[in-house]
Amino acid sequence: MLGAIIGDIAGSVYEFGGIKTKDFPLFGDHGGQKCRFTDDSAMTLAVAGALLEAAEKGEDPSACAVRWMQRLGRKYRDAGYGGTFIRWLFSDEPKPYNSYGNGSAMRVSPAAWAAESMEEALRYADAVTAVTHDHPEGMKGARAVAACVYLARKGADKETIRDHVRQHYYPLNKSLAEIRPGYRFEVSCQRSVPEAIQAFLEAESFEDAVRGAVSLGGDSDTQAAIAGSIAGPYFGIPENLRERALGFLPEDLKEILFAFEARFGADKRAD
């Protein structure tokens, strides 16, 4: 799950000024902007808090997700949410709004960590997604990422993960080299989640997965969060990247992360 947060932070400065290369300073400044955690990290940790509370208290994960997302979203209101989601955050009666945006996919990785089976991972993914992104493409994007993370943490190889995605979700018929030249900023699941998964599939390390996702020049923080969420359990996260990323998070968000890791496990440490 920390892999998603690292990807978010690394990609944060390129979200609206994309680059088309892997050669950039990780956690570096760009265009006068400094790296920071964004809504991707805040909502990933909201889902983590929700699933932790649901497990500890036997409560409905969907209801917990609404409470946690509104709680952290209202506290960190400048994290970079979209307009419709902001209205949802501050609504007294929040309802799903038929979104197919990639916000469903960037925050879903805790569902795969809290689950003991693929079926449970998908049920959790549905529960925390349908409260906002109930469009079929929004649900599919979240399911695809949850499935990849679950397979990665269970030790599946890349061919197994690729085949699963092709069979159930997306064709994955283009390489990053083919995607990159004409790719632009895109927030729909159907035109950003497959590209982020491809960045993981082509990567040689955790960091390479994040760099590959950012190098597409699209919705860089979200795509790097998605790629990082899969790469973390697959490759492991170097200790120096873990420590640097934690330095960007306030104490309350770190407490959620540590509590979730203690209960459900964490991205492995790279050798």
Beta strands, then each sheet from edge to edge (+ up, - down):
end
